[in-house]
């Protein structure tokens, strides 16, 4: 479907965003609402990464 470099690039961008969100949760969250929002974003990115991994395995 897509070349491996494109897939790896997308996965790396998602992993960097996950790391940034985790750092934000640890150091910059000051209200419960912002924590819930950050946790939701983190869950969405982790789900997206898992879906990409699953699709990649199905393709092989």
MODELLER restraints for C-alpha pairs under 7 A, 6 or more apart:
rsr = mdl.restraints
at = mdl.atoms
rsr.add(forms.Gaussian(group=physical.xy_distance, feature=features.Distance(at['CA:11:A'], at['CA:49:A']), mean=6.64, stdev=0.5))
rsr.add(forms.Gaussian(group=physical.xy_distance, feature=features.Distance(at['CA:14:A'], at['CA:45:A']), mean=6.59, stdev=0.5))
rsr.add(forms.Gaussian(group=physical.xy_distance, feature=features.Distance(at['CA:14:A'], at['CA:49:A']), mean=6.90, stdev=0.5))
rsr.add(forms.Gaussian(group=physical.xy_distance, feature=features.Distance(at['CA:18:A'], at['CA:42:A']), mean=6.11, stdev=0.5))
rsr.add(forms.Gaussian(group=physical.xy_distance, feature=features.Distance(at['CA:18:A'], at['CA:45:A']), mean=6.59, stdev=0.5))
rsr.add(forms.Gaussian(group=physical.xy_distance, feature=features.Distance(at['CA:21:A'], at['CA:38:A']), mean=6.64, stdev=0.5))
rsr.add(forms.Gaussian(group=physical.xy_distance, feature=features.Distance(at['CA:21:A'], at['CA:42:A']), mean=6.45, stdev=0.5))
rsr.add(forms.Gaussian(group=physical.xy_distance, feature=features.Distance(at['CA:25:A'], at['CA:35:A']), mean=6.67, stdev=0.5))
rsr.add(forms.Gaussian(group=physical.xy_distance, feature=features.Distance(at['CA:25:A'], at['CA:38:A']), mean=6.70, stdev=0.5))
rsr.add(forms.Gaussian(group=physical.xy_distance, feature=features.Distance(at['CA:29:A'], at['CA:35:A']), mean=5.98, stdev=0.5))
